[in-house]
Amino acid sequence: MKLPPNTHIAAKKLREYLLVWQGKDDKSQWLASAGYTIDNWQVLQQDLRNQVLSKEAVFIESTRFGRMYEIRTELKGPNGKDLFIRSYWMIEAVTEQAKFITLFPNKERIG
């Protein structure tokens, strides 16, 4: 299934987590290798919407919070480098609103 185009991608998640160095499980340096930085966080938000949400989402599990989905694909950064990602999304149980949860490097390099 494809997630809706109006899926919520929180700016705070990008600006205060993914694009900021974390002592544990840091993703900011990996994202920076493709040209994503705190200064252009909107580009990452738009690229997630345009490049990732257009792909098929695979159901992972239902929790008390909602239904979890995974999308594995390539994400072409602003500098042209491809990142192979596993992204996680949820359709909330109460609101039925789809939202972005997080992403990780996909070390298997398959979509």
Backbone as a ProteinNet text record, in pm:
[ID]
protein_1_A
[PRIMARY]
MKLPPNTHIAAKKLREYLLVWQGKDDKSQWLASAGYTIDNWQVLQQDLRNQVLSKEAVFIESTRFGRMYEIRTELKGPNGKDLFIRSYWMIEAVTEQAKFITLFPNKERIG
[TERTIARY]
83.5	0	87.9	32.6	103.3	40.2	123.8	75	23.1	-69	-128.8	-27.1	-46.8	46.7	48.6	-55.8	-59.6	-3.2	72.5	136.6	219.2	208.1	277.8	425.3	513	657	697.6	713.5	736.5	871.2	866.9	989.5	1079.1	1019.6	1095.7	1177.1	1120.2	1191.2	1317	1309.1	1424.2	1524.7	1476.7	1564.2	1627.4	1556.3	1605.8	1650.4	1641.5	1684.1	1769.9	1712.8	1786.2	1905.9	1895	2001.7	2091.2	2076.8	2160.2	2239.8	2370.2	2454.6	2400.3	2391	2345	2459.6	2477.1	2582.8	2563.4	2438.2	2406.7	2317.7	2347.6	2268.1	2258	2369.6	2370.4	2343.7	2259	2229.8	2268.6	2304.3	2330.2	2449.6	2556.2	2673.9	2644.9	2570.7	2531.9	2443.4	2345.8	2259.4	2339.3	2434.7	2518.4	2602.3	2637.3	2716.4	2639.9	2506.9	2423.9	2380.7	2426.2	2396.2	2284.8	2232.3	2125.3	2187	2152.3	2202.9	2088.1	2117.1	2018	1974.9	2065.8	2035.1	1939.1	1927.6	1834.5	1738.2	1695.5	1608	1482	1436.2	1315.2	1336.3	1460.1	1490.5	1471	1518.4	1497.2	1348	1275.4	1130.5	1062.9	1098	1038	1082.3	1208.8	1257.3	1191.3	1167.8	1094.3	954	891.6	755.8	755.3	845.8	843.8	907.8	1019.8	1093.6	1052.4	1015.3	988.8	839.7	755.6	611.7	551.8	622.6	573.1	594.1	665.4	695.4	594.5	592.8	504.8	550.2	456	481.1	439.3	525.4	500.1	456.5	342.9	291.3	389.5	420.1	511.1	434	356.4	282	179.3	84.2	-11.7	28.7	24.6	50.1	-71.1	-69.5	-180.8	-184.2	-70.7	-63.4	-105.9	-91.9	-130	-63.2	-78.9	-23.1	110.2	214.3	348.9	378.1	449.6	486.9	633.9	692.4	831.3	837.9	923.1	953.7	1104.8	1151.9	1294	1313	1403.8	1425.8	1556.9	1586.7	1699.2	1646.4	1728	1696.4	1811.7	1784.3	1888.4	1898.8	2015.5	2037.9	2059.5	2061.6	2079.6	2213.6	2312.6	2441.1	2451.6	2342.2	2337.8	2371.8	2418	2451.4	2324.3	2320.6	2208.7	2234.7	2135.3	2136.8	2035.5	2073.8	1981.3	1920.4	1788	1722.9	1614.5	1590.5	1471.5	1399.5	1280.2	1204	1080.6	1042	929.4	822.2	700	582.4	472.4	378.6	267	137.6	32.1	-102.8	-159.4	-178.8	-220.4	-358.2	-372.1	-497.2	-612.6	-588.6	-695.6	-736.9	-637.7	-668.1	-671.1	-613.4	-596.5	-504.3	-428.5	-331	-201.8	-148.9	-20.1	91.2	201	312.1	444.7	548.3	685.8	736.6	803.5	861.9	1013.4	1085.8	1230.9	1284.9	1415.4	1481.1	1617.5	1667.9	1797.6	1866	1999	2065.9	2016.8	1995.6	1959.9	2088.2	2151.9	2280.7	2270.1	2148.1	2126.8	2123.8	2102.1	2099.8	1997.4	1881.4	1772.4	1650.6	1571.9	1451.2	1332.7
-118	0	124.2	232.8	360.4	445.5	513.8	603.3	731.5	800.3	920	1032.5	1114.3	1224.1	1330.9	1336.2	1433.7	1377.8	1268.3	1209.9	1316.5	1319.9	1421.3	1385	1478.6	1463.9	1581.7	1555.8	1662.2	1730.3	1862	1941	1920.4	1911.4	1893.5	1764.2	1657.9	1529.9	1546	1624	1645.3	1741.2	1855.5	1962	1928.6	1852.7	1829.6	1686.3	1600.3	1461.8	1411.4	1394.4	1330.5	1412.1	1543.3	1627.2	1689.9	1644.6	1692.2	1573.5	1596.1	1487.1	1429.8	1297.7	1225	1136.5	1129.6	1045.6	898.4	857.6	717.8	712.1	621.1	601.1	727.6	799.7	922.7	893.8	975.4	965.6	1093.4	1197.5	1327.9	1325.3	1256.5	1252	1173.7	1065.2	984.3	1067.3	1138.8	1224.6	1339.4	1394.5	1503.7	1457.2	1329	1278.5	1290.3	1301.7	1319.7	1465.4	1552.8	1695	1746.6	1663.5	1708.2	1763.6	1886.3	1948.6	2020.6	2068	2142.9	2268.8	2322.1	2444.6	2422.4	2297.3	2269.3	2156	2152.8	2045.1	2032.7	2144.3	2140.5	2054.2	2047.2	1963.7	1816.7	1777.2	1638.8	1611.2	1703.3	1685	1665.8	1749.3	1740.3	1613.3	1575.8	1453.9	1329.2	1327.5	1215.3	1207.9	1321.8	1325.3	1282.1	1335.1	1309	1175.9	1143.2	1023.3	896.8	910.1	790.8	758.4	857.8	830.8	779.8	796.4	746.7	596	535.6	391.4	312.6	182.7	93.8	81.1	92.2	72.3	-69.2	-137.3	-274.9	-274.8	-338.3	-347.4	-426.6	-373.4	-439.9	-502.3	-419	-468.9	-366.3	-413.6	-325.4	-315.2	-194.6	-171.7	-98.7	-71.7	2.9	146.1	193	329.6	340	229.9	233.7	124.2	134.7	37	88.3	5.3	43.3	-9.9	72.9	39.2	71.5	0.4	24.2	49.7	144.8	167.6	161.5	66.9	56.5	108.2	203.2	263.3	340.3	402.5	494	635.6	718.7	859.7	937.9	1010.1	1089.4	1224.4	1249.6	1373.3	1492	1611.6	1733.1	1738.8	1662.9	1662	1548.2	1473.3	1366.9	1228.6	1218.5	1088.4	1014.4	884.7	799.8	739.7	748.7	679.8	566.8	449.8	337.3	339.3	354.8	376.2	273.8	258.4	192	300.3	335.1	438.3	374.8	431.2	376.9	483.6	438.4	524.7	460.5	540.8	487.7	555.5	475.6	531.1	518.8	634	635.9	574.4	496.5	426.1	522.8	625.5	715.8	810.9	871.4	976.2	926.4	808.4	755.6	844.2	934.2	1019.8	940.5	944.3	881.4	978.4	924.6	1011.2	937.3	1015.7	967	939.8	824.7	791.1	814.4	743.7	759.6	689.4	699.4	625.4	579.6	476.4	416.2	382.5	366.8	314.2	171.7	140.8	4.2	-61.3	-136.2	-196	-305.8	-355.7	-458.2	-395.9	-264.5	-189.6	-240	-278.6	-320.1	-233.8	-211.2	-131.3	-215
0	0	0	-47.4	-41.1	68	142.5	246.6	181.7	247.4	186.3	166.9	62.8	36.9	146	227.6	337.2	467.9	459.4	576.6	648.7	780.9	861.2	877.7	841.7	863.1	951	1079.2	1177.5	1156.9	1142.8	1130.4	1252.7	1369.2	1492.9	1489.6	1433.9	1424.3	1339.7	1233.6	1145.2	1208.5	1256.5	1308.8	1442.8	1525.8	1661.4	1687.6	1587.8	1607.8	1492	1375.5	1266	1217.7	1214.5	1158.5	1265.2	1388.8	1499.5	1552	1575.5	1622.8	1752.9	1756.9	1876.1	1924.4	2053.7	2109.7	2079.8	2064	2036.9	1912.7	1822.6	1700.2	1615.8	1602.1	1523.8	1376.4	1316.6	1173.5	1100.8	1174.9	1114.3	1019.3	1055.2	967.9	840.6	852.9	736.8	644.3	698.9	617.5	555.9	631.4	579.7	460.3	455.8	343	211.2	218.8	99	83.2	172.8	160.3	248.2	338.2	428.4	556.9	591.3	712.9	783.7	901.7	978.1	901.6	820.6	746	630	583.3	472.3	508	633.2	680.9	595.6	536.5	453.5	329.1	281.3	164.4	201.4	319	364.2	378.9	436.2	452.7	316.1	221.2	87.7	15.2	31	-33.4	24.8	155	214.9	155	141	85.9	-61.2	-141.1	-285.5	-325	-262.5	-304.3	-229.6	-103.3	-21.6	-17	6.7	16.3	-114.5	-223.5	-352.9	-367.8	-272.9	-276.7	-193.4	-217.6	-142.4	3.4	93.9	236.3	273.4	346	387.7	534.5	561.3	698.6	783.7	902.7	996.4	1112.6	1183.5	1299.8	1345.2	1423.5	1490.6	1636.2	1688.5	1830.8	1887.8	2013.9	2073.1	2021.7	1965.3	1913.2	1767.2	1692.7	1552.3	1470.9	1340	1247.9	1193.3	1206.6	1165.3	1025.1	947.1	809.9	787.6	692.2	654.5	504.1	466.2	325.3	310.7	228.6	196	54.7	41.7	-89.7	-89.4	-201.5	-211.8	-193.9	-132.5	-115.4	-176.4	-283.8	-350.1	-281.3	-222.2	-149.6	-241.5	-183.9	-262.8	-336	-290	-359.3	-461.6	-480.9	-580	-528.2	-403.4	-346.1	-306.5	-335.3	-295.3	-158.2	-72.8	56	47.9	91.1	97.9	237.7	244.1	373.6	402.8	532	585.1	663.3	621.2	691.9	754.7	868.4	944.2	960.8	946	942.5	1024.8	1072.5	1151.5	1106.8	1106.2	1097.3	1237.9	1302.4	1441.9	1460	1565.5	1592.8	1620.2	1697.4	1739	1626.9	1558.7	1460.7	1316.2	1291.3	1154.9	1070.6	1135.3	1067.3	1046.8	924.8	896.3	933	989.9	1026.9	1014.6	991.5	982.6	1123.1	1140.3	1270	1268	1181.1	1173.7	1049.8	1031.1	924	970.5	901.8	930.2	798.9	802	684.3	656.5	530.8	490.7	441.9	528.1	496.4	391.7	368.3	265.1	125.8	119.3	-8.2	-107.2	-56	-145.1	-117.2	-219.9	-204.2	-171.8
[MASK]
+++++++++++++++++++++++++++++++++++++++++++++++++++++++++++++++++++++++++++++++++++++++++++++++++++++++++++++++

